[in-house]
Amino acid sequence: MSNHPALRTDKLLKEFDGVVAVNSLDLEVPGGGVFGLLGPNGSGKTTTIRTCLGIYSPDGGSVGILGSGDPLAVRDRVGYLPEERGLYPKMQVREQLAFLGTVRGLSAAVAGKKAGQWLERVGLGDRGKSLTNDLSKGMQQKVQFAAAVIHEPDLVVLDEPFSGLDSVNMRLLKDLILEQRDRGCTVILSSHRMEQVEAMCDAIGLIHQGNLVLLGNLAEIRSRYGTNTLAIGYDGDAEALQGIPGVSQVTDSGRSARLRMDGSADPQAIVRALLDRVQLRSFASEEPSVEDIFLESVGHGAGDARLRITEEGELVHEHGERSSEITT
């Protein structure tokens, strides 16, 4: 990833009728790579995106995007897939895709050619003359993605990109997103389904109630939290997994489960307890998921705090004190 940020906000504030949706947000997205802007529904992710892209005007603070303080001045270098689809329902798909390419600065000839190529890439080569209204939600989502990248932007922002997609098309879209990264484009993925995107992200920002609660390189963040999860395969009664000393949460999937351990727990003691209760087929320590980290951060009151990872890999509060509550 580049040392130069693709996106930066300084004390960004956005309110609606006196309700704070984005609260003095200091965000920096490195150039290149995939950045995950993550958090639950209603946390302020979409409002942050729309304000950064110039769709909303900020009520305070500033935005820098691709080296410019004016998002509209660089809009031809940005691609955007909105959470709510922005396609014309009564327009033919290929015609529409070509039109959206010309809006982003492509010539009509180049846009028409690229529209056909992208429809083939997303598996809709035979639907070019179909009206948008005649496509399924998943098909429309793939057209919307093609529209966001047809002009080869330097920054592409994808808000809930996997909405409406089955597992096959989700895999296809993930591959296409990683292709954008590999050509040097900065990708911002915004999602409340953290498990869908975390494997793709180089860095993340976690948002809760309009506040940025954690920001940094994902590998460094995980290393600070340690391996606090035990993944097991087992045969036996799922109820037997409950009440094991040192286990704070059990996520059971039938014949497999993930056990979150307390900070002071002894993994070997937990395994011995499991052997007395179920038949273990496999077990392994795992790093926490992004969702685990988010829940632990918010659970420790981080929703009202400012946490970040320093260049030395330290998890600190914004005022400079090392956080002892959530590190292991």
Buried (B, 14 or more C-beta within 10 A) or exposed (E): BEEEBBBBBBEBBBBEEEEBBBBBBBBBBBBBBBBBBBBBEEBBBBBBBBBBBBBBEBBBBEBBBBBEEEBEEBBBBBBBBBBEBEBBEEBBBBBBBBBBBBBBEBEEEBBBBBBBEBBEBBEBEEBBEBBBEBBEEBBBBBBBBBBBBBBBBBBBBBBBBBBBBEEEBBEBBBEBBEEBBEEEBBBBBBBBBBEBBBEBBBBBBBBBBBBBBBBBBBEBBBBBBBBBBBBBBBEEEBEBBEEBEBBEEBBBEEEEBBBBBEEEBEBEEBBEBBEEBBEBEEBEEBBBBBBBBBBBBBEBEBBEBBBBBEEEEBBBBEEEEEBEBBBE
